[in-house]
Amino acid sequence: MDDLLTQMGDRIYSHRKQLRLNHEQLAERANLTPQTISSAELWQKALQPENIIKILK
C-alpha cells in the first residue's frame, strides 16, 4: 500500500507542476482542500476514490 501511495503522490505532484498549479489552485479546481492535495503528494494518507476522480478531472 505504501508503494501505491508513493506512486500516486508523485504523479499528482508531477502533473500539478506540469500544469503550473500550486496546492491552492489545484484544490480549488478539484473542490478539495489544499491540505488534502498536500497530504496526497506527501504520501501521508490515501485519497478517497471520489477525491481521486475530482483531481483527475
HTML snippet that shows the backbone in 3Dmol.js (N, CA, C, O; Angstrom):
<script src="https://3Dmol.org/build/3Dmol-min.js"></script>
<div id="view" style="width:600px;height:400px;position:relative"></div>
<script>
const pdb = `
ATOM      1  N   MET A   1       0.826  -1.199   0.000  1.00  0.00           N
ATOM      2  CA  MET A   1       0.000   0.000   0.000  1.00  0.00           C
ATOM      3  C   MET A   1       0.864   1.254   0.000  1.00  0.00           C
ATOM      4  O   MET A   1       0.537   2.232  -0.673  1.00  0.00           O
ATOM      5  N   ASP A   2       1.969   1.234   0.752  1.00  0.00           N
ATOM      6  CA  ASP A   2       2.832   2.405   0.796  1.00  0.00           C
ATOM      7  C   ASP A   2       3.404   2.737  -0.574  1.00  0.00           C
ATOM      8  O   ASP A   2       3.526   3.908  -0.934  1.00  0.00           O
ATOM      9  N   ASP A   3       3.753   1.711  -1.336  1.00  0.00           N
ATOM     10  CA  ASP A   3       4.286   1.941  -2.678  1.00  0.00           C
ATOM     11  C   ASP A   3       3.241   2.592  -3.571  1.00  0.00           C
ATOM     12  O   ASP A   3       3.570   3.468  -4.371  1.00  0.00           O
ATOM     13  N   LEU A   4       1.998   2.177  -3.446  1.00  0.00           N
ATOM     14  CA  LEU A   4       0.920   2.761  -4.225  1.00  0.00           C
ATOM     15  C   LEU A   4       0.714   4.225  -3.840  1.00  0.00           C
ATOM     16  O   LEU A   4       0.542   5.074  -4.714  1.00  0.00           O
ATOM     17  N   LEU A   5       0.730   4.525  -2.549  1.00  0.00           N
ATOM     18  CA  LEU A   5       0.591   5.910  -2.090  1.00  0.00           C
ATOM     19  C   LEU A   5       1.727   6.773  -2.622  1.00  0.00           C
ATOM     20  O   LEU A   5       1.506   7.909  -3.042  1.00  0.00           O
ATOM     21  N   THR A   6       2.931   6.238  -2.604  1.00  0.00           N
ATOM     22  CA  THR A   6       4.096   6.960  -3.105  1.00  0.00           C
ATOM     23  C   THR A   6       3.939   7.266  -4.592  1.00  0.00           C
ATOM     24  O   THR A   6       4.177   8.394  -5.025  1.00  0.00           O
ATOM     25  N   GLN A   7       3.542   6.274  -5.363  1.00  0.00           N
ATOM     26  CA  GLN A   7       3.367   6.471  -6.804  1.00  0.00           C
ATOM     27  C   GLN A   7       2.268   7.476  -7.104  1.00  0.00           C
ATOM     28  O   GLN A   7       2.429   8.341  -7.966  1.00  0.00           O
ATOM     29  N   MET A   8       1.154   7.363  -6.395  1.00  0.00           N
ATOM     30  CA  MET A   8       0.052   8.308  -6.621  1.00  0.00           C
ATOM     31  C   MET A   8       0.477   9.729  -6.254  1.00  0.00           C
ATOM     32  O   MET A   8       0.218  10.673  -7.001  1.00  0.00           O
ATOM     33  N   GLY A   9       1.122   9.873  -5.116  1.00  0.00           N
ATOM     34  CA  GLY A   9       1.568  11.194  -4.684  1.00  0.00           C
ATOM     35  C   GLY A   9       2.548  11.813  -5.666  1.00  0.00           C
ATOM     36  O   GLY A   9       2.462  12.999  -5.981  1.00  0.00           O
ATOM     37  N   ASP A  10       3.473  11.007  -6.142  1.00  0.00           N
ATOM     38  CA  ASP A  10       4.455  11.503  -7.116  1.00  0.00           C
ATOM     39  C   ASP A  10       3.788  11.930  -8.421  1.00  0.00           C
ATOM     40  O   ASP A  10       4.180  12.927  -9.028  1.00  0.00           O
ATOM     41  N   ARG A  11       2.791  11.180  -8.845  1.00  0.00           N
ATOM     42  CA  ARG A  11       2.118  11.504 -10.104  1.00  0.00           C
ATOM     43  C   ARG A  11       1.269  12.764  -9.965  1.00  0.00           C
ATOM     44  O   ARG A  11       1.237  13.592 -10.876  1.00  0.00           O
ATOM     45  N   ILE A  12       0.588  12.915  -8.843  1.00  0.00           N
ATOM     46  CA  ILE A  12      -0.193  14.131  -8.612  1.00  0.00           C
ATOM     47  C   ILE A  12       0.740  15.334  -8.607  1.00  0.00           C
ATOM     48  O   ILE A  12       0.464  16.347  -9.249  1.00  0.00           O
ATOM     49  N   TYR A  13       1.837  15.216  -7.885  1.00  0.00           N
ATOM     50  CA  TYR A  13       2.813  16.310  -7.811  1.00  0.00           C
ATOM     51  C   TYR A  13       3.349  16.651  -9.200  1.00  0.00           C
ATOM     52  O   TYR A  13       3.390  17.821  -9.582  1.00  0.00           O
ATOM     53  N   SER A  14       3.753  15.644  -9.944  1.00  0.00           N
ATOM     54  CA  SER A  14       4.336  15.849 -11.267  1.00  0.00           C
ATOM     55  C   SER A  14       3.363  16.544 -12.213  1.00  0.00           C
ATOM     56  O   SER A  14       3.727  17.495 -12.905  1.00  0.00           O
ATOM     57  N   HIS A  15       2.134  16.066 -12.235  1.00  0.00           N
ATOM     58  CA  HIS A  15       1.145  16.664 -13.138  1.00  0.00           C
ATOM     59  C   HIS A  15       0.751  18.070 -12.690  1.00  0.00           C
ATOM     60  O   HIS A  15       0.510  18.944 -13.522  1.00  0.00           O
ATOM     61  N   ARG A  16       0.684  18.287 -11.380  1.00  0.00           N
ATOM     62  CA  ARG A  16       0.375  19.625 -10.883  1.00  0.00           C
ATOM     63  C   ARG A  16       1.459  20.603 -11.311  1.00  0.00           C
ATOM     64  O   ARG A  16       1.161  21.725 -11.721  1.00  0.00           O
ATOM     65  N   LYS A  17       2.706  20.182 -11.217  1.00  0.00           N
ATOM     66  CA  LYS A  17       3.815  21.037 -11.629  1.00  0.00           C
ATOM     67  C   LYS A  17       3.791  21.291 -13.137  1.00  0.00           C
ATOM     68  O   LYS A  17       4.080  22.403 -13.578  1.00  0.00           O
ATOM     69  N   GLN A  18       3.451  20.270 -13.932  1.00  0.00           N
ATOM     70  CA  GLN A  18       3.354  20.442 -15.386  1.00  0.00           C
ATOM     71  C   GLN A  18       2.299  21.480 -15.742  1.00  0.00           C
ATOM     72  O   GLN A  18       2.459  22.244 -16.694  1.00  0.00           O
ATOM     73  N   LEU A  19       1.234  21.498 -14.976  1.00  0.00           N
ATOM     74  CA  LEU A  19       0.154  22.461 -15.213  1.00  0.00           C
ATOM     75  C   LEU A  19       0.447  23.822 -14.582  1.00  0.00           C
ATOM     76  O   LEU A  19      -0.320  24.772 -14.735  1.00  0.00           O
ATOM     77  N   ARG A  20       1.569  23.895 -13.873  1.00  0.00           N
ATOM     78  CA  ARG A  20       1.994  25.121 -13.186  1.00  0.00           C
ATOM     79  C   ARG A  20       0.936  25.618 -12.200  1.00  0.00           C
ATOM     80  O   ARG A  20       0.585  26.797 -12.170  1.00  0.00           O
ATOM     81  N   LEU A  21       0.442  24.672 -11.394  1.00  0.00           N
ATOM     82  CA  LEU A  21      -0.536  24.992 -10.372  1.00  0.00           C
ATOM     83  C   LEU A  21       0.093  24.811  -8.998  1.00  0.00           C
ATOM     84  O   LEU A  21       0.954  23.952  -8.809  1.00  0.00           O
ATOM     85  N   ASN A  22      -0.340  25.622  -8.043  1.00  0.00           N
ATOM     86  CA  ASN A  22       0.072  25.387  -6.657  1.00  0.00           C
ATOM     87  C   ASN A  22      -1.020  24.563  -5.972  1.00  0.00           C
ATOM     88  O   ASN A  22      -2.050  24.266  -6.578  1.00  0.00           O
ATOM     89  N   HIS A  23      -0.793  24.196  -4.714  1.00  0.00           N
ATOM     90  CA  HIS A  23      -1.771  23.370  -3.997  1.00  0.00           C
ATOM     91  C   HIS A  23      -3.152  24.025  -3.975  1.00  0.00           C
ATOM     92  O   HIS A  23      -4.168  23.362  -4.182  1.00  0.00           O
ATOM     93  N   GLU A  24      -3.174  25.315  -3.724  1.00  0.00           N
ATOM     94  CA  GLU A  24      -4.440  26.021  -3.608  1.00  0.00           C
ATOM     95  C   GLU A  24      -5.209  26.021  -4.924  1.00  0.00           C
ATOM     96  O   GLU A  24      -6.426  25.841  -4.938  1.00  0.00           O
ATOM     97  N   GLN A  25      -4.496  26.224  -6.027  1.00  0.00           N
ATOM     98  CA  GLN A  25      -5.152  26.261  -7.334  1.00  0.00           C
ATOM     99  C   GLN A  25      -5.726  24.900  -7.721  1.00  0.00           C
ATOM    100  O   GLN A  25      -6.850  24.814  -8.214  1.00  0.00           O
ATOM    101  N   LEU A  26      -4.951  23.837  -7.495  1.00  0.00           N
ATOM    102  CA  LEU A  26      -5.455  22.504  -7.797  1.00  0.00           C
ATOM    103  C   LEU A  26      -6.626  22.164  -6.880  1.00  0.00           C
ATOM    104  O   LEU A  26      -7.627  21.601  -7.326  1.00  0.00           O
ATOM    105  N   ALA A  27      -6.503  22.499  -5.624  1.00  0.00           N
ATOM    106  CA  ALA A  27      -7.579  22.226  -4.666  1.00  0.00           C
ATOM    107  C   ALA A  27      -8.865  22.937  -5.074  1.00  0.00           C
ATOM    108  O   ALA A  27      -9.951  22.362  -4.997  1.00  0.00           O
ATOM    109  N   GLU A  28      -8.740  24.172  -5.504  1.00  0.00           N
ATOM    110  CA  GLU A  28      -9.922  24.922  -5.937  1.00  0.00           C
ATOM    111  C   GLU A  28     -10.562  24.270  -7.162  1.00  0.00           C
ATOM    112  O   GLU A  28     -11.782  24.120  -7.220  1.00  0.00           O
ATOM    113  N   ARG A  29      -9.749  23.887  -8.129  1.00  0.00           N
ATOM    114  CA  ARG A  29     -10.268  23.245  -9.338  1.00  0.00           C
ATOM    115  C   ARG A  29     -10.934  21.906  -9.027  1.00  0.00           C
ATOM    116  O   ARG A  29     -11.922  21.541  -9.664  1.00  0.00           O
ATOM    117  N   ALA A  30     -10.396  21.176  -8.051  1.00  0.00           N
ATOM    118  CA  ALA A  30     -10.910  19.847  -7.714  1.00  0.00           C
ATOM    119  C   ALA A  30     -11.965  19.892  -6.603  1.00  0.00           C
ATOM    120  O   ALA A  30     -12.516  18.860  -6.221  1.00  0.00           O
ATOM    121  N   ASN A  31     -12.238  21.089  -6.091  1.00  0.00           N
ATOM    122  CA  ASN A  31     -13.188  21.261  -4.990  1.00  0.00           C
ATOM    123  C   ASN A  31     -12.758  20.447  -3.761  1.00  0.00           C
ATOM    124  O   ASN A  31     -13.564  19.763  -3.130  1.00  0.00           O
ATOM    125  N   LEU A  32     -11.475  20.544  -3.450  1.00  0.00           N
ATOM    126  CA  LEU A  32     -10.883  19.892  -2.287  1.00  0.00           C
ATOM    127  C   LEU A  32     -10.121  20.937  -1.490  1.00  0.00           C
ATOM    128  O   LEU A  32     -10.033  22.093  -1.902  1.00  0.00           O
ATOM    129  N   THR A  33      -9.575  20.538  -0.359  1.00  0.00           N
ATOM    130  CA  THR A  33      -8.758  21.468   0.423  1.00  0.00           C
ATOM    131  C   THR A  33      -7.294  21.353  -0.001  1.00  0.00           C
ATOM    132  O   THR A  33      -6.862  20.295  -0.457  1.00  0.00           O
ATOM    133  N   PRO A  34      -6.539  22.428   0.146  1.00  0.00           N
ATOM    134  CA  PRO A  34      -5.101  22.342  -0.134  1.00  0.00           C
ATOM    135  C   PRO A  34      -4.416  21.284   0.734  1.00  0.00           C
ATOM    136  O   PRO A  34      -3.448  20.662   0.297  1.00  0.00           O
ATOM    137  N   GLN A  35      -4.902  21.078   1.945  1.00  0.00           N
ATOM    138  CA  GLN A  35      -4.321  20.079   2.830  1.00  0.00           C
ATOM    139  C   GLN A  35      -4.503  18.669   2.274  1.00  0.00           C
ATOM    140  O   GLN A  35      -3.632  17.815   2.440  1.00  0.00           O
ATOM    141  N   THR A  36      -5.636  18.426   1.615  1.00  0.00           N
ATOM    142  CA  THR A  36      -5.875  17.116   1.009  1.00  0.00           C
ATOM    143  C   THR A  36      -4.873  16.863  -0.108  1.00  0.00           C
ATOM    144  O   THR A  36      -4.320  15.769  -0.222  1.00  0.00           O
ATOM    145  N   ILE A  37      -4.643  17.880  -0.932  1.00  0.00           N
ATOM    146  CA  ILE A  37      -3.676  17.755  -2.030  1.00  0.00           C
ATOM    147  C   ILE A  37      -2.280  17.515  -1.461  1.00  0.00           C
ATOM    148  O   ILE A  37      -1.562  16.622  -1.911  1.00  0.00           O
ATOM    149  N   SER A  38      -1.909  18.307  -0.484  1.00  0.00           N
ATOM    150  CA  SER A  38      -0.588  18.185   0.122  1.00  0.00           C
ATOM    151  C   SER A  38      -0.395  16.813   0.767  1.00  0.00           C
ATOM    152  O   SER A  38       0.650  16.187   0.587  1.00  0.00           O
ATOM    153  N   SER A  39      -1.383  16.348   1.508  1.00  0.00           N
ATOM    154  CA  SER A  39      -1.285  15.033   2.155  1.00  0.00           C
ATOM    155  C   SER A  39      -1.120  13.918   1.136  1.00  0.00           C
ATOM    156  O   SER A  39      -0.364  12.973   1.363  1.00  0.00           O
ATOM    157  N   ALA A  40      -1.817  14.023   0.025  1.00  0.00           N
ATOM    158  CA  ALA A  40      -1.705  13.000  -1.019  1.00  0.00           C
ATOM    159  C   ALA A  40      -0.315  13.022  -1.643  1.00  0.00           C
ATOM    160  O   ALA A  40       0.283  11.970  -1.867  1.00  0.00           O
ATOM    161  N   GLU A  41       0.196  14.209  -1.921  1.00  0.00           N
ATOM    162  CA  GLU A  41       1.514  14.323  -2.542  1.00  0.00           C
ATOM    163  C   GLU A  41       2.637  13.853  -1.620  1.00  0.00           C
ATOM    164  O   GLU A  41       3.650  13.327  -2.081  1.00  0.00           O
ATOM    165  N   LEU A  42       2.452  14.045  -0.340  1.00  0.00           N
ATOM    166  CA  LEU A  42       3.484  13.677   0.632  1.00  0.00           C
ATOM    167  C   LEU A  42       3.281  12.274   1.192  1.00  0.00           C
ATOM    168  O   LEU A  42       3.950  11.890   2.152  1.00  0.00           O
ATOM    169  N   TRP A  43       2.375  11.514   0.609  1.00  0.00           N
ATOM    170  CA  TRP A  43       2.124  10.114   0.967  1.00  0.00           C
ATOM    171  C   TRP A  43       1.657   9.957   2.408  1.00  0.00           C
ATOM    172  O   TRP A  43       1.886   8.914   3.020  1.00  0.00           O
ATOM    173  N   GLN A  44       1.010  10.971   2.955  1.00  0.00           N
ATOM    174  CA  GLN A  44       0.587  10.906   4.348  1.00  0.00           C
ATOM    175  C   GLN A  44      -0.709  10.120   4.530  1.00  0.00           C
ATOM    176  O   GLN A  44      -0.920   9.491   5.567  1.00  0.00           O
ATOM    177  N   LYS A  45      -1.573  10.159   3.518  1.00  0.00           N
ATOM    178  CA  LYS A  45      -2.800   9.378   3.612  1.00  0.00           C
ATOM    179  C   LYS A  45      -3.345   9.105   2.216  1.00  0.00           C
ATOM    180  O   LYS A  45      -3.063   9.829   1.261  1.00  0.00           O
ATOM    181  N   ALA A  46      -4.119   8.058   2.132  1.00  0.00           N
ATOM    182  CA  ALA A  46      -4.727   7.686   0.854  1.00  0.00           C
ATOM    183  C   ALA A  46      -5.929   8.585   0.588  1.00  0.00           C
ATOM    184  O   ALA A  46      -6.622   9.020   1.508  1.00  0.00           O
ATOM    185  N   LEU A  47      -6.152   8.845  -0.671  1.00  0.00           N
ATOM    186  CA  LEU A  47      -7.321   9.621  -1.065  1.00  0.00           C
ATOM    187  C   LEU A  47      -8.532   8.718  -1.182  1.00  0.00           C
ATOM    188  O   LEU A  47      -8.412   7.538  -1.513  1.00  0.00           O
ATOM    189  N   GLN A  48      -9.687   9.275  -0.911  1.00  0.00           N
ATOM    190  CA  GLN A  48     -10.927   8.551  -1.148  1.00  0.00           C
ATOM    191  C   GLN A  48     -11.136   8.477  -2.655  1.00  0.00           C
ATOM    192  O   GLN A  48     -10.739   9.393  -3.375  1.00  0.00           O
ATOM    193  N   PRO A  49     -11.747   7.413  -3.139  1.00  0.00           N
ATOM    194  CA  PRO A  49     -11.925   7.265  -4.596  1.00  0.00           C
ATOM    195  C   PRO A  49     -12.584   8.472  -5.262  1.00  0.00           C
ATOM    196  O   PRO A  49     -12.186   8.863  -6.359  1.00  0.00           O
ATOM    197  N   GLU A  50     -13.583   9.063  -4.614  1.00  0.00           N
ATOM    198  CA  GLU A  50     -14.251  10.226  -5.220  1.00  0.00           C
ATOM    199  C   GLU A  50     -13.311  11.430  -5.324  1.00  0.00           C
ATOM    200  O   GLU A  50     -13.454  12.251  -6.230  1.00  0.00           O
ATOM    201  N   ASN A  51     -12.359  11.537  -4.410  1.00  0.00           N
ATOM    202  CA  ASN A  51     -11.394  12.633  -4.486  1.00  0.00           C
ATOM    203  C   ASN A  51     -10.358  12.397  -5.580  1.00  0.00           C
ATOM    204  O   ASN A  51      -9.880  13.349  -6.196  1.00  0.00           O
ATOM    205  N   ILE A  52     -10.014  11.158  -5.821  1.00  0.00           N
ATOM    206  CA  ILE A  52      -9.111  10.837  -6.940  1.00  0.00           C
ATOM    207  C   ILE A  52      -9.777  11.266  -8.235  1.00  0.00           C
ATOM    208  O   ILE A  52      -9.133  11.865  -9.096  1.00  0.00           O
ATOM    209  N   ILE A  53     -11.048  10.967  -8.378  1.00  0.00           N
ATOM    210  CA  ILE A  53     -11.784  11.353  -9.597  1.00  0.00           C
ATOM    211  C   ILE A  53     -11.820  12.866  -9.748  1.00  0.00           C
ATOM    212  O   ILE A  53     -11.651  13.374 -10.856  1.00  0.00           O
ATOM    213  N   LYS A  54     -12.035  13.591  -8.668  1.00  0.00           N
ATOM    214  CA  LYS A  54     -12.054  15.056  -8.732  1.00  0.00           C
ATOM    215  C   LYS A  54     -10.720  15.598  -9.228  1.00  0.00           C
ATOM    216  O   LYS A  54     -10.692  16.519 -10.043  1.00  0.00           O
ATOM    217  N   ILE A  55      -9.628  15.044  -8.750  1.00  0.00           N
ATOM    218  CA  ILE A  55      -8.301  15.513  -9.166  1.00  0.00           C
ATOM    219  C   ILE A  55      -8.063  15.168 -10.638  1.00  0.00           C
ATOM    220  O   ILE A  55      -7.488  15.966 -11.378  1.00  0.00           O
ATOM    221  N   LEU A  56      -8.500  13.987 -11.058  1.00  0.00           N
ATOM    222  CA  LEU A  56      -8.290  13.579 -12.444  1.00  0.00           C
ATOM    223  C   LEU A  56      -9.030  14.465 -13.432  1.00  0.00           C
ATOM    224  O   LEU A  56      -8.573  14.660 -14.558  1.00  0.00           O
ATOM    225  N   LYS A  57     -10.152  14.994 -13.022  1.00  0.00           N
ATOM    226  CA  LYS A  57     -10.919  15.868 -13.914  1.00  0.00           C
ATOM    227  C   LYS A  57     -10.181  17.154 -14.135  1.00  0.00           C
ATOM    228  O   LYS A  57     -10.662  18.026 -14.858  1.00  0.00           O
TER     229      LYS A  57
END
`;
const viewer = $3Dmol.createViewer("view");
viewer.addModel(pdb, "pdb");
viewer.setStyle({}, {cartoon: {color: "spectrum"}});
viewer.zoomTo();
viewer.render();
</script>
